């Protein structure tokens, strides 16, 4: 199959992934602000969308890690083809949509990386993956970043309550709500500097693999702009299912907790972006929310919910890699195989959207408890006959 058509397909699918990344990860920045009432849901996602775009334009360090640090580049060129990148994106998108439907805050970053790894292994062999880089820039940051964010948020939450212990409860909470506007905005900006760049890296990797761009070069301006706008549009669309999980189901978030969790998350993500680590903002933010629960006296962390999320994190890379590996086997058979995978991917996207319409979560219901949502879905029988 000619390189140009598959490159165009990869670019389109990459922007679709960026869109899903946006609505999948809106909760990372705004869930606690929405949960505490610091920001109205629609205002929150608008702020987050704009700052995601701004953040995407600030740096390309993470994009360079994705485009040249995961799959080996040797004398024979990049050890992955555009068709394999296409298959990797299919795996990442399917995992993003599945976890979004379930309201599970999983890592779009690790879904994408898992897809790339699975496609590379099936397409060109296990030796095509740069395993030392995977361990040093992905696995270790994924392990330590949520812990660091959690510890910082725990200390910050405890300190916030100690500093304001003589202030009136309403006055202190009102001040922290104002502070959350700033801290949530910083998380959105940080998210743009990290997550938007991952798709930039994938598109750049595809252009290099197809011979349209030199190896080792940074993303072109049109790639940066397109990815920034795609993730911004996805962010504005909402992602209310995951926002409800992060804001309501891990711990009962108060304004001091929300401010502390957001500040800790923003600092961790910005440092990681500066170092070029493609970090999971989902894991960092969740770590911050858990830490804020531990730092508040008499607060409780819902460990069952957190356990389900952690299990999802563990299976993200292998699940996305498995789907991408199967897609690679089909795509590499030729044009017919590519068409089959495209049709299957579109069908999967439509299926998840239709399923989500059965039990929708909107900006009006994002802060409702599950029993309230259930009562809205199921008419209450009064036992009276008409």
C-alpha positions in Angstrom: 0.0 0.0 0.0 1.3 3.5 -0.9 2.7 5.4 2.1 0.7 8.6 1.6 -2.9 7.2 2.2 -1.9 5.4 5.4 0.0 8.5 6.6 -3.2 10.6 6.1 -5.2 7.9 8.0 -2.7 8.0 10.8 -2.8 11.8 11.1 -6.7 11.7 11.2 -6.7 8.9 13.7 -4.1 10.6 15.7 -6.2 13.7 16.0 -9.2 11.5 17.0 -7.0 10.0 19.7 -6.1 13.5 20.8 -9.8 14.4 21.0 -10.5 11.3 23.2 -7.5 12.2 25.3 -9.0 15.6 25.9 -12.4 14.5 27.1 -10.9 11.5 28.9 -8.6 13.7 30.9 -10.7 16.8 31.5 -11.3 15.3 35.0 -7.6 15.5 35.8 -7.7 19.3 35.9 -11.3 20.2 36.8 -12.9 17.3 38.7 -12.1 18.7 42.2 -13.0 22.3 41.3 -16.4 21.1 39.9 -17.0 18.8 42.9 -16.4 21.6 45.5 -18.4 24.2 43.5 -15.4 26.4 42.8 -16.2 26.4 39.1 -19.4 25.7 37.2 -19.0 22.6 35.0 -19.2 24.4 31.6 -16.9 27.3 32.7 -14.4 24.7 34.0 -14.1 22.8 30.8 -13.9 26.0 28.7 -10.9 27.2 30.9 -9.4 23.8 30.7 -9.8 23.6 26.9 -8.1 27.0 26.3 -5.2 26.3 28.6 -4.7 22.8 27.1 -4.2 24.5 23.7 -1.8 27.1 25.2 0.2 24.3 27.0 0.5 22.4 23.8 2.4 25.3 22.2 4.9 25.8 25.0 7.2 22.8 24.6 8.0 19.7 22.4 10.3 17.8 24.8 7.7 15.0 25.5 6.9 14.8 21.8 10.6 14.0 21.1 10.6 11.2 23.7 7.6 9.6 21.9 8.9 10.1 18.4 12.4 8.9 18.9 12.7 7.2 22.4 10.3 4.3 22.3 10.9 2.6 19.0 14.5 2.1 18.0 16.1 4.1 15.2 18.9 2.3 13.5 20.9 2.4 10.2 17.9 0.8 8.5 15.6 3.6 9.6 12.8 3.7 12.2 11.8 0.1 13.2 8.1 0.8 12.7 5.9 1.5 9.7 3.0 4.0 9.4 0.7 1.0 9.2 1.9 -0.1 12.7 1.4 3.4 14.1 -2.1 3.3 12.7 -2.7 0.0 14.5 -1.2 1.4 17.7 -3.7 4.3 17.6 -6.6 1.9 17.2 -5.6 0.1 20.3 -5.2 3.3 22.3 -8.5 4.8 21.2 -10.5 1.6 21.9 -9.0 1.5 25.4 -9.8 5.2 26.0 -13.4 4.8 24.9 -13.9 1.6 27.0 -12.6 3.2 30.2 -14.5 6.4 29.5 -17.7 4.5 29.2 -17.0 2.7 32.5 -16.1 6.0 34.2 -12.6 4.6 34.9 -9.8 7.2 35.1 -7.1 5.3 33.2 -4.0 6.6 31.5 -4.3 7.8 27.9 -0.5 8.0 27.9 0.0 4.4 28.7 -2.8 3.3 26.3 -0.8 5.1 23.5 2.5 3.7 24.6 1.0 0.2 25.0 -0.4 0.5 21.5 3.0 1.5 20.1 4.8 -1.3 21.9 2.3 -4.0 20.9 2.4 -2.9 17.2 6.2 -2.8 17.2 6.6 -6.2 18.7 4.1 -7.9 16.4 5.3 -5.9 13.3 9.1 -6.1 13.7 9.9 -8.1 16.7 10.5 -7.5 20.4 14.0 -6.0 19.7 12.5 -3.0 18.0 11.4 -1.5 21.3 13.9 0.6 23.2 13.3 -1.1 26.5 15.9 0.9 28.6 14.1 4.1 27.6 10.7 2.6 28.3 11.8 1.7 31.8 13.6 5.0 32.6 11.2 7.5 31.0 7.9 5.7 31.3 7.8 2.9 33.9 9.7 4.5 36.7 7.9 7.9 36.4 4.6 6.1 36.3 5.5 4.4 39.6 6.9 7.3 41.5 4.9 10.4 40.2 1.6 9.5 41.8 3.3 8.8 45.1 5.2 12.1 45.0 2.0 13.9 44.1 0.1 12.1 46.8 2.7 13.0 49.5 2.8 16.6 48.5 -1.0 16.9 48.4 -1.2 15.2 51.9 1.3 17.6 53.4 -0.3 20.6 51.7 -3.8 19.6 52.9 -2.7 19.1 56.4 -0.9 22.4 56.4 -3.9 24.2 54.9 -6.2 23.0 57.7 -3.6 23.9 60.3 -3.0 27.4 59.0 -6.8 28.1 58.7 -7.9 26.3 61.9 -8.8 29.6 63.6 -10.5 31.0 60.6 -14.3 30.6 60.1 -15.1 27.6 58.0 -17.1 29.5 55.4 -14.4 32.1 55.0 -11.6 29.6 54.6 -13.5 27.5 52.1 -14.4 30.6 50.1 -10.7 31.6 49.9 -9.7 28.1 48.8 -12.4 28.0 46.2 -10.8 31.2 44.7 -7.5 29.5 44.9 -8.8 26.4 43.1 -9.5 28.6 40.0 -5.8 29.2 39.8 -4.6 25.7 40.7 -7.0 24.0 38.3 -5.9 26.3 35.5 -2.3 25.3 36.2 -3.2 21.6 35.9 -4.9 22.3 32.6 -1.8 24.2 31.4 0.4 21.3 32.6 -1.8 18.8 30.9 -1.4 20.6 27.6 2.4 20.6 27.9 2.4 16.8 28.4 -0.5 15.0 26.9 -1.0 17.0 23.7 2.7 16.4 22.8 2.2 12.6 22.8 0.1 12.8 19.6 2.6 15.2 18.1 5.2 12.6 18.7 3.2 9.9 17.1 2.4 11.9 14.0 6.1 12.9 13.8 7.1 9.3 14.2 4.8 8.4 11.3 6.2 11.2 9.0 9.7 10.0 9.8 8.9 6.4 9.2 7.3 7.3 5.8 10.2 9.4 4.7 8.4 12.7 4.9 10.5 14.1 7.7 14.1 13.6 8.8 14.9 11.3 11.8 15.5 13.1 15.0 13.6 16.3 14.1 11.0 18.0 16.2 7.2 18.3 15.3 6.3 20.7 12.5 4.3 23.8 13.3 1.1 22.5 11.7 1.4 19.3 13.7 1.7 21.3 17.0 -1.3 23.5 16.1 -3.5 20.6 15.0 -2.8 18.5 18.1 -3.3 21.5 20.4 -6.7 22.3 18.9 -7.8 18.6 18.9 -7.1 18.1 22.6 -8.7 21.5 23.4 -11.9 20.5 21.5 -12.0 17.2 23.3 -11.5 18.8 26.6 -14.4 21.2 26.0 -16.7 18.3 25.2 -16.7 17.3 28.8 -15.8 13.8 29.9 -18.3 14.0 32.7 -18.3 10.2 33.5 -14.7 10.3 34.6 -15.0 13.7 36.2 -17.7 12.2 38.5 -15.4 9.4 39.5 -12.4 11.6 40.3 -14.4 14.4 42.0 -16.9 12.3 44.0 -15.9 8.7 44.4 -12.3 8.7 45.6 -12.9 11.0 48.6 -15.3 13.7 49.6 -13.4 16.7 48.4 -13.5 20.0 50.3 -12.0 23.2 48.8 -8.7 23.0 50.8 -8.3 19.4 49.6 -9.1 20.4 46.0 -6.6 23.2 46.0 -3.9 21.0 47.5 -4.5 18.2 45.1 -4.5 20.4 42.1 -1.4 22.3 43.1 0.5 19.1 43.8 -0.6 17.6 40.5 0.4 20.7 38.5 3.8 20.9 40.0 4.5 17.2 39.3 3.3 17.4 35.7 5.2 20.5 34.9 8.5 19.2 36.2 7.9 15.9 34.2 7.2 17.8 31.0 10.4 19.8 31.5 12.3 16.6 31.9 10.6 15.0 28.8 8.8 12.3 30.8 5.5 11.3 29.1 3.6 11.1 32.4 0.1 9.9 33.0 -1.7 13.0 34.3 -4.6 10.7 35.4 -2.3 8.8 37.8 -0.7 12.0 39.1 -4.1 13.7 39.7 -5.5 10.6 41.3 -2.5 10.4 43.6 -3.1 14.0 44.6 -6.7 13.4 45.4 -5.9 10.4 47.5 -3.2 12.4 49.3 -5.6 15.2 50.0 -8.0 12.7 51.6 -5.2 11.3 53.8 -4.2 14.8 54.8 -7.6 15.8 56.1 -8.6 14.8 59.6 -11.6 12.4 59.7 -11.7 12.3 55.9 -12.0 8.9 54.3 -10.6 7.5 51.1 -12.8 5.1 49.2 -10.1 2.4 48.7 -12.4 0.1 46.7 -12.8 2.7 44.0 -9.1 3.4 44.1 -8.3 -0.3 43.9 -10.4 -0.6 40.7 -8.6 2.3 39.2 -5.2 0.9 40.1 -6.2 -2.4 38.5 -7.1 -0.5 35.4 -3.7 1.2 35.4 -2.0 -2.2 35.5 -3.9 -3.7 32.5 -3.8 -0.5 30.4 -0.5 -1.2 28.6 -1.1 -4.9 27.9 -4.7 -4.4 26.9 -3.9 -1.6 24.4 -0.9 -3.6 23.2 -3.0 -6.7 22.6 -5.6 -4.7 20.5 -2.8 -3.0 18.6 -1.0 -6.3 18.0 -4.1 -7.9 16.5 -4.7 -4.8 14.4 -1.1 -4.9 13.2 -1.6 -8.5 12.0 -4.6 -7.5 10.0 -3.2 -4.2 8.7 0.1 -5.7 7.4 -1.9 -8.0 5.1 -2.4 -5.1 2.7 -5.1 -2.5 1.7 -8.0 -4.9 2.5 -6.7 -5.4 6.0 -6.4 -1.7 6.5 -10.0 -1.2 5.4 -11.1 -3.9 7.8 -9.4 -2.3 10.7 -10.8 1.1 9.8 -14.3 -0.2 9.6 -13.9 -2.1 12.9 -12.5 0.9 14.7 -15.4 3.2 13.5 -17.9 0.5 14.5 -16.3 0.3 18.0 -16.4 4.1 18.4 -20.1 4.3 17.4 -20.9 1.3 19.7 -19.4 3.0 22.8 -21.1 6.2 22.0 -24.5 4.5 21.7 -23.9 2.6 24.9 -23.1 5.8 26.7 -26.4 7.4 25.6 -28.3 4.7 27.5 -27.1 6.2 30.9 -25.8 9.6 30.1 -23.8 11.8 32.5 -23.9 15.5 31.7 -22.7 18.8 33.2 -26.0 19.0 35.0 -25.6 15.6 36.7 -21.9 15.3 37.2 -22.1 16.0 40.9 -25.1 13.8 41.6 -24.8 10.7 43.6 -25.4 7.3 42.0 -28.7 6.8 43.7 -30.0 10.1 42.4 -28.9 9.2 38.8 -30.6 5.8 39.2 -33.8 7.4 40.3 -33.8 9.6 37.2 -33.2 6.6 34.9 -35.9 4.3 36.4 -39.4 5.6 36.9 -40.6 5.0 40.5 -43.7 2.7 40.7 -46.4 4.1 43.0 -48.4 0.9 42.9 -51.5 2.8 41.6 -53.3 1.7 38.5 -54.4 4.2 35.9 
